[in-house]
């Protein structure tokens, strides 16, 4: 086992998953790959309002602010990720990406030996108050394609 993928967010679930991934990385001399995802589609969904010309400047400015705040939060998450990997003395790599978190995780899982993630996630930065159940909108077909990708 050479590469372990860990979806990153600020939740305690994610932090616990990262620590477990680091323990495994120590055992197998693996690299922990943290995936930091900005859910641009989720941000766009937050901004969907009934179309009114007078609201367009507000919507555009709010969208810019949400993306900026999401990037700042991801910077904090990545910094904590690197600190944790340093504490465990394991190699690490960061994958910065954009898209639907569940889909991006499944896509990246094809290039990793193992995915370690928390029971719940908060991968939709600033777009949802409550976390979702780990893989969010990812249904059984996503999980099957992830396991099929591992077989090839």
C-alpha positions as CSV (number, residue, x, y, z in Angstrom):
1,X,0.0,0.0,0.0
2,X,1.7,3.1,-1.2
3,X,-0.9,5.9,-1.3
4,X,-3.8,6.6,1.1
5,X,-6.4,9.2,0.1
6,X,-8.0,11.3,2.9
7,X,-10.8,13.8,2.1
8,X,-10.1,16.9,4.2
9,X,-12.4,19.2,6.1
10,X,-12.5,20.9,9.5
11,X,-14.7,18.3,11.2
12,X,-13.6,16.1,14.1
13,X,-14.5,13.1,11.8
14,X,-12.0,14.2,9.2
15,X,-9.3,14.7,11.8
16,X,-9.9,11.2,13.3
17,X,-9.7,9.7,9.8
18,X,-6.5,11.5,9.1
19,X,-4.9,10.2,12.3
20,X,-5.9,6.7,11.3
21,X,-4.5,7.1,7.8
22,X,-1.2,8.4,9.3
23,X,-1.0,5.3,11.6
24,X,-1.5,3.1,8.5
25,X,1.1,5.1,6.6
26,X,3.6,4.5,9.3
27,X,3.0,0.8,9.2
28,X,3.2,0.5,5.4
29,X,5.6,3.4,4.6
30,X,2.8,5.0,2.6
31,X,2.1,8.6,1.5
32,X,-1.0,10.2,2.8
33,X,-2.7,12.2,0.1
34,X,-5.2,14.8,1.4
35,X,-7.8,15.9,-1.0
36,X,-9.1,19.5,-0.5
37,X,-12.2,20.2,-2.6
38,X,-14.1,23.4,-3.3
39,X,-17.7,22.6,-4.2
40,X,-18.3,25.4,-6.7
41,X,-21.5,23.8,-7.8
42,X,-22.7,23.8,-4.2
43,X,-21.8,27.5,-3.9
44,X,-23.7,28.2,-7.2
45,X,-26.7,26.4,-5.8
46,X,-26.6,28.6,-2.7
47,X,-26.8,31.6,-4.9
48,X,-29.7,30.6,-7.0
49,X,-32.4,33.1,-6.6
50,X,-35.4,33.9,-8.8
51,X,-34.0,35.9,-11.7
52,X,-34.1,39.6,-11.1
53,X,-31.8,42.1,-12.8
54,X,-31.6,44.3,-9.6
55,X,-30.2,41.3,-7.6
56,X,-27.4,40.4,-10.1
57,X,-24.6,42.5,-8.5
58,X,-25.5,41.2,-5.1
59,X,-25.4,37.6,-6.3
60,X,-22.1,38.0,-8.1
61,X,-20.5,39.7,-5.1
62,X,-21.8,37.0,-2.7
63,X,-20.5,34.3,-5.0
64,X,-17.0,35.9,-5.0
65,X,-17.1,36.2,-1.2
66,X,-18.2,32.5,-0.8
67,X,-15.4,31.2,-3.0
68,X,-12.8,33.4,-1.3
69,X,-14.0,32.2,2.2
70,X,-14.0,28.6,1.0
71,X,-10.4,28.9,-0.3
72,X,-9.3,30.5,3.1
73,X,-11.0,27.6,5.0
74,X,-9.3,25.1,2.7
75,X,-5.9,26.7,3.3
76,X,-6.5,26.2,7.1
77,X,-7.5,22.6,6.5
78,X,-4.4,21.9,4.4
79,X,-2.2,23.5,7.0
80,X,-3.6,21.3,9.7
81,X,-3.2,18.3,7.4
82,X,0.5,19.0,6.9
83,X,1.0,19.5,10.6
84,X,-0.7,16.2,11.5
85,X,1.4,14.4,8.9
86,X,4.6,16.0,10.3
87,X,3.6,14.9,13.8
88,X,3.3,11.3,12.6
89,X,6.4,11.7,10.5
90,X,4.7,10.4,7.3
91,X,5.0,11.6,3.7
92,X,2.1,13.7,2.5
93,X,0.8,15.2,-0.7
94,X,-2.1,17.7,-1.2
95,X,-4.6,17.4,-4.0
96,X,-6.4,20.8,-4.5
97,X,-9.4,20.4,-6.7
98,X,-12.9,21.7,-7.5
99,X,-16.2,19.9,-8.1
100,X,-18.8,17.8,-6.3
101,X,-17.0,16.3,-3.4
102,X,-18.4,12.8,-3.7
103,X,-17.6,12.6,-7.4
104,X,-14.0,14.0,-6.9
105,X,-13.3,11.5,-4.1
106,X,-14.4,8.6,-6.2
107,X,-12.4,9.9,-9.2
108,X,-9.2,10.2,-7.1
109,X,-9.8,6.9,-5.4
110,X,-8.8,5.2,-8.6
111,X,-5.3,6.4,-8.2
112,X,-4.9,5.4,-4.5
113,X,-4.7,2.1,-2.6
114,X,-7.0,3.1,0.2
115,X,-9.5,5.8,1.1
116,X,-9.9,6.7,4.7
117,X,-12.6,9.2,5.6
118,X,-14.8,10.2,8.5
119,X,-18.2,8.8,9.3
120,X,-19.6,12.2,8.4
121,X,-18.2,15.0,6.4
122,X,-18.4,18.8,5.9
123,X,-16.9,18.8,2.5
124,X,-19.3,21.5,1.2
125,X,-17.5,24.4,2.6
126,X,-19.8,27.2,3.7
127,X,-22.8,25.8,1.8
128,X,-24.3,23.5,4.4
129,X,-24.6,23.9,8.2
130,X,-24.8,20.2,8.9
131,X,-22.5,17.5,7.6
132,X,-23.6,14.7,5.4
133,X,-23.1,11.0,5.7
134,X,-19.6,10.7,4.4
135,X,-19.9,10.3,0.7
136,X,-22.9,12.7,0.4
137,X,-24.7,12.3,-2.8
138,X,-22.6,9.3,-3.8
139,X,-24.9,6.4,-4.2
140,X,-24.1,2.7,-4.6
141,X,-23.2,3.2,-8.3
142,X,-20.4,5.5,-7.2
143,X,-19.1,3.0,-4.7
144,X,-19.2,0.2,-7.2
145,X,-17.3,2.3,-9.7
146,X,-14.7,3.1,-7.1
147,X,-14.3,-0.6,-6.2
148,X,-14.2,-1.5,-10.0
149,X,-11.5,1.0,-10.5
150,X,-9.4,-0.7,-7.8
151,X,-9.6,-4.0,-9.6
152,X,-8.0,-2.7,-12.8
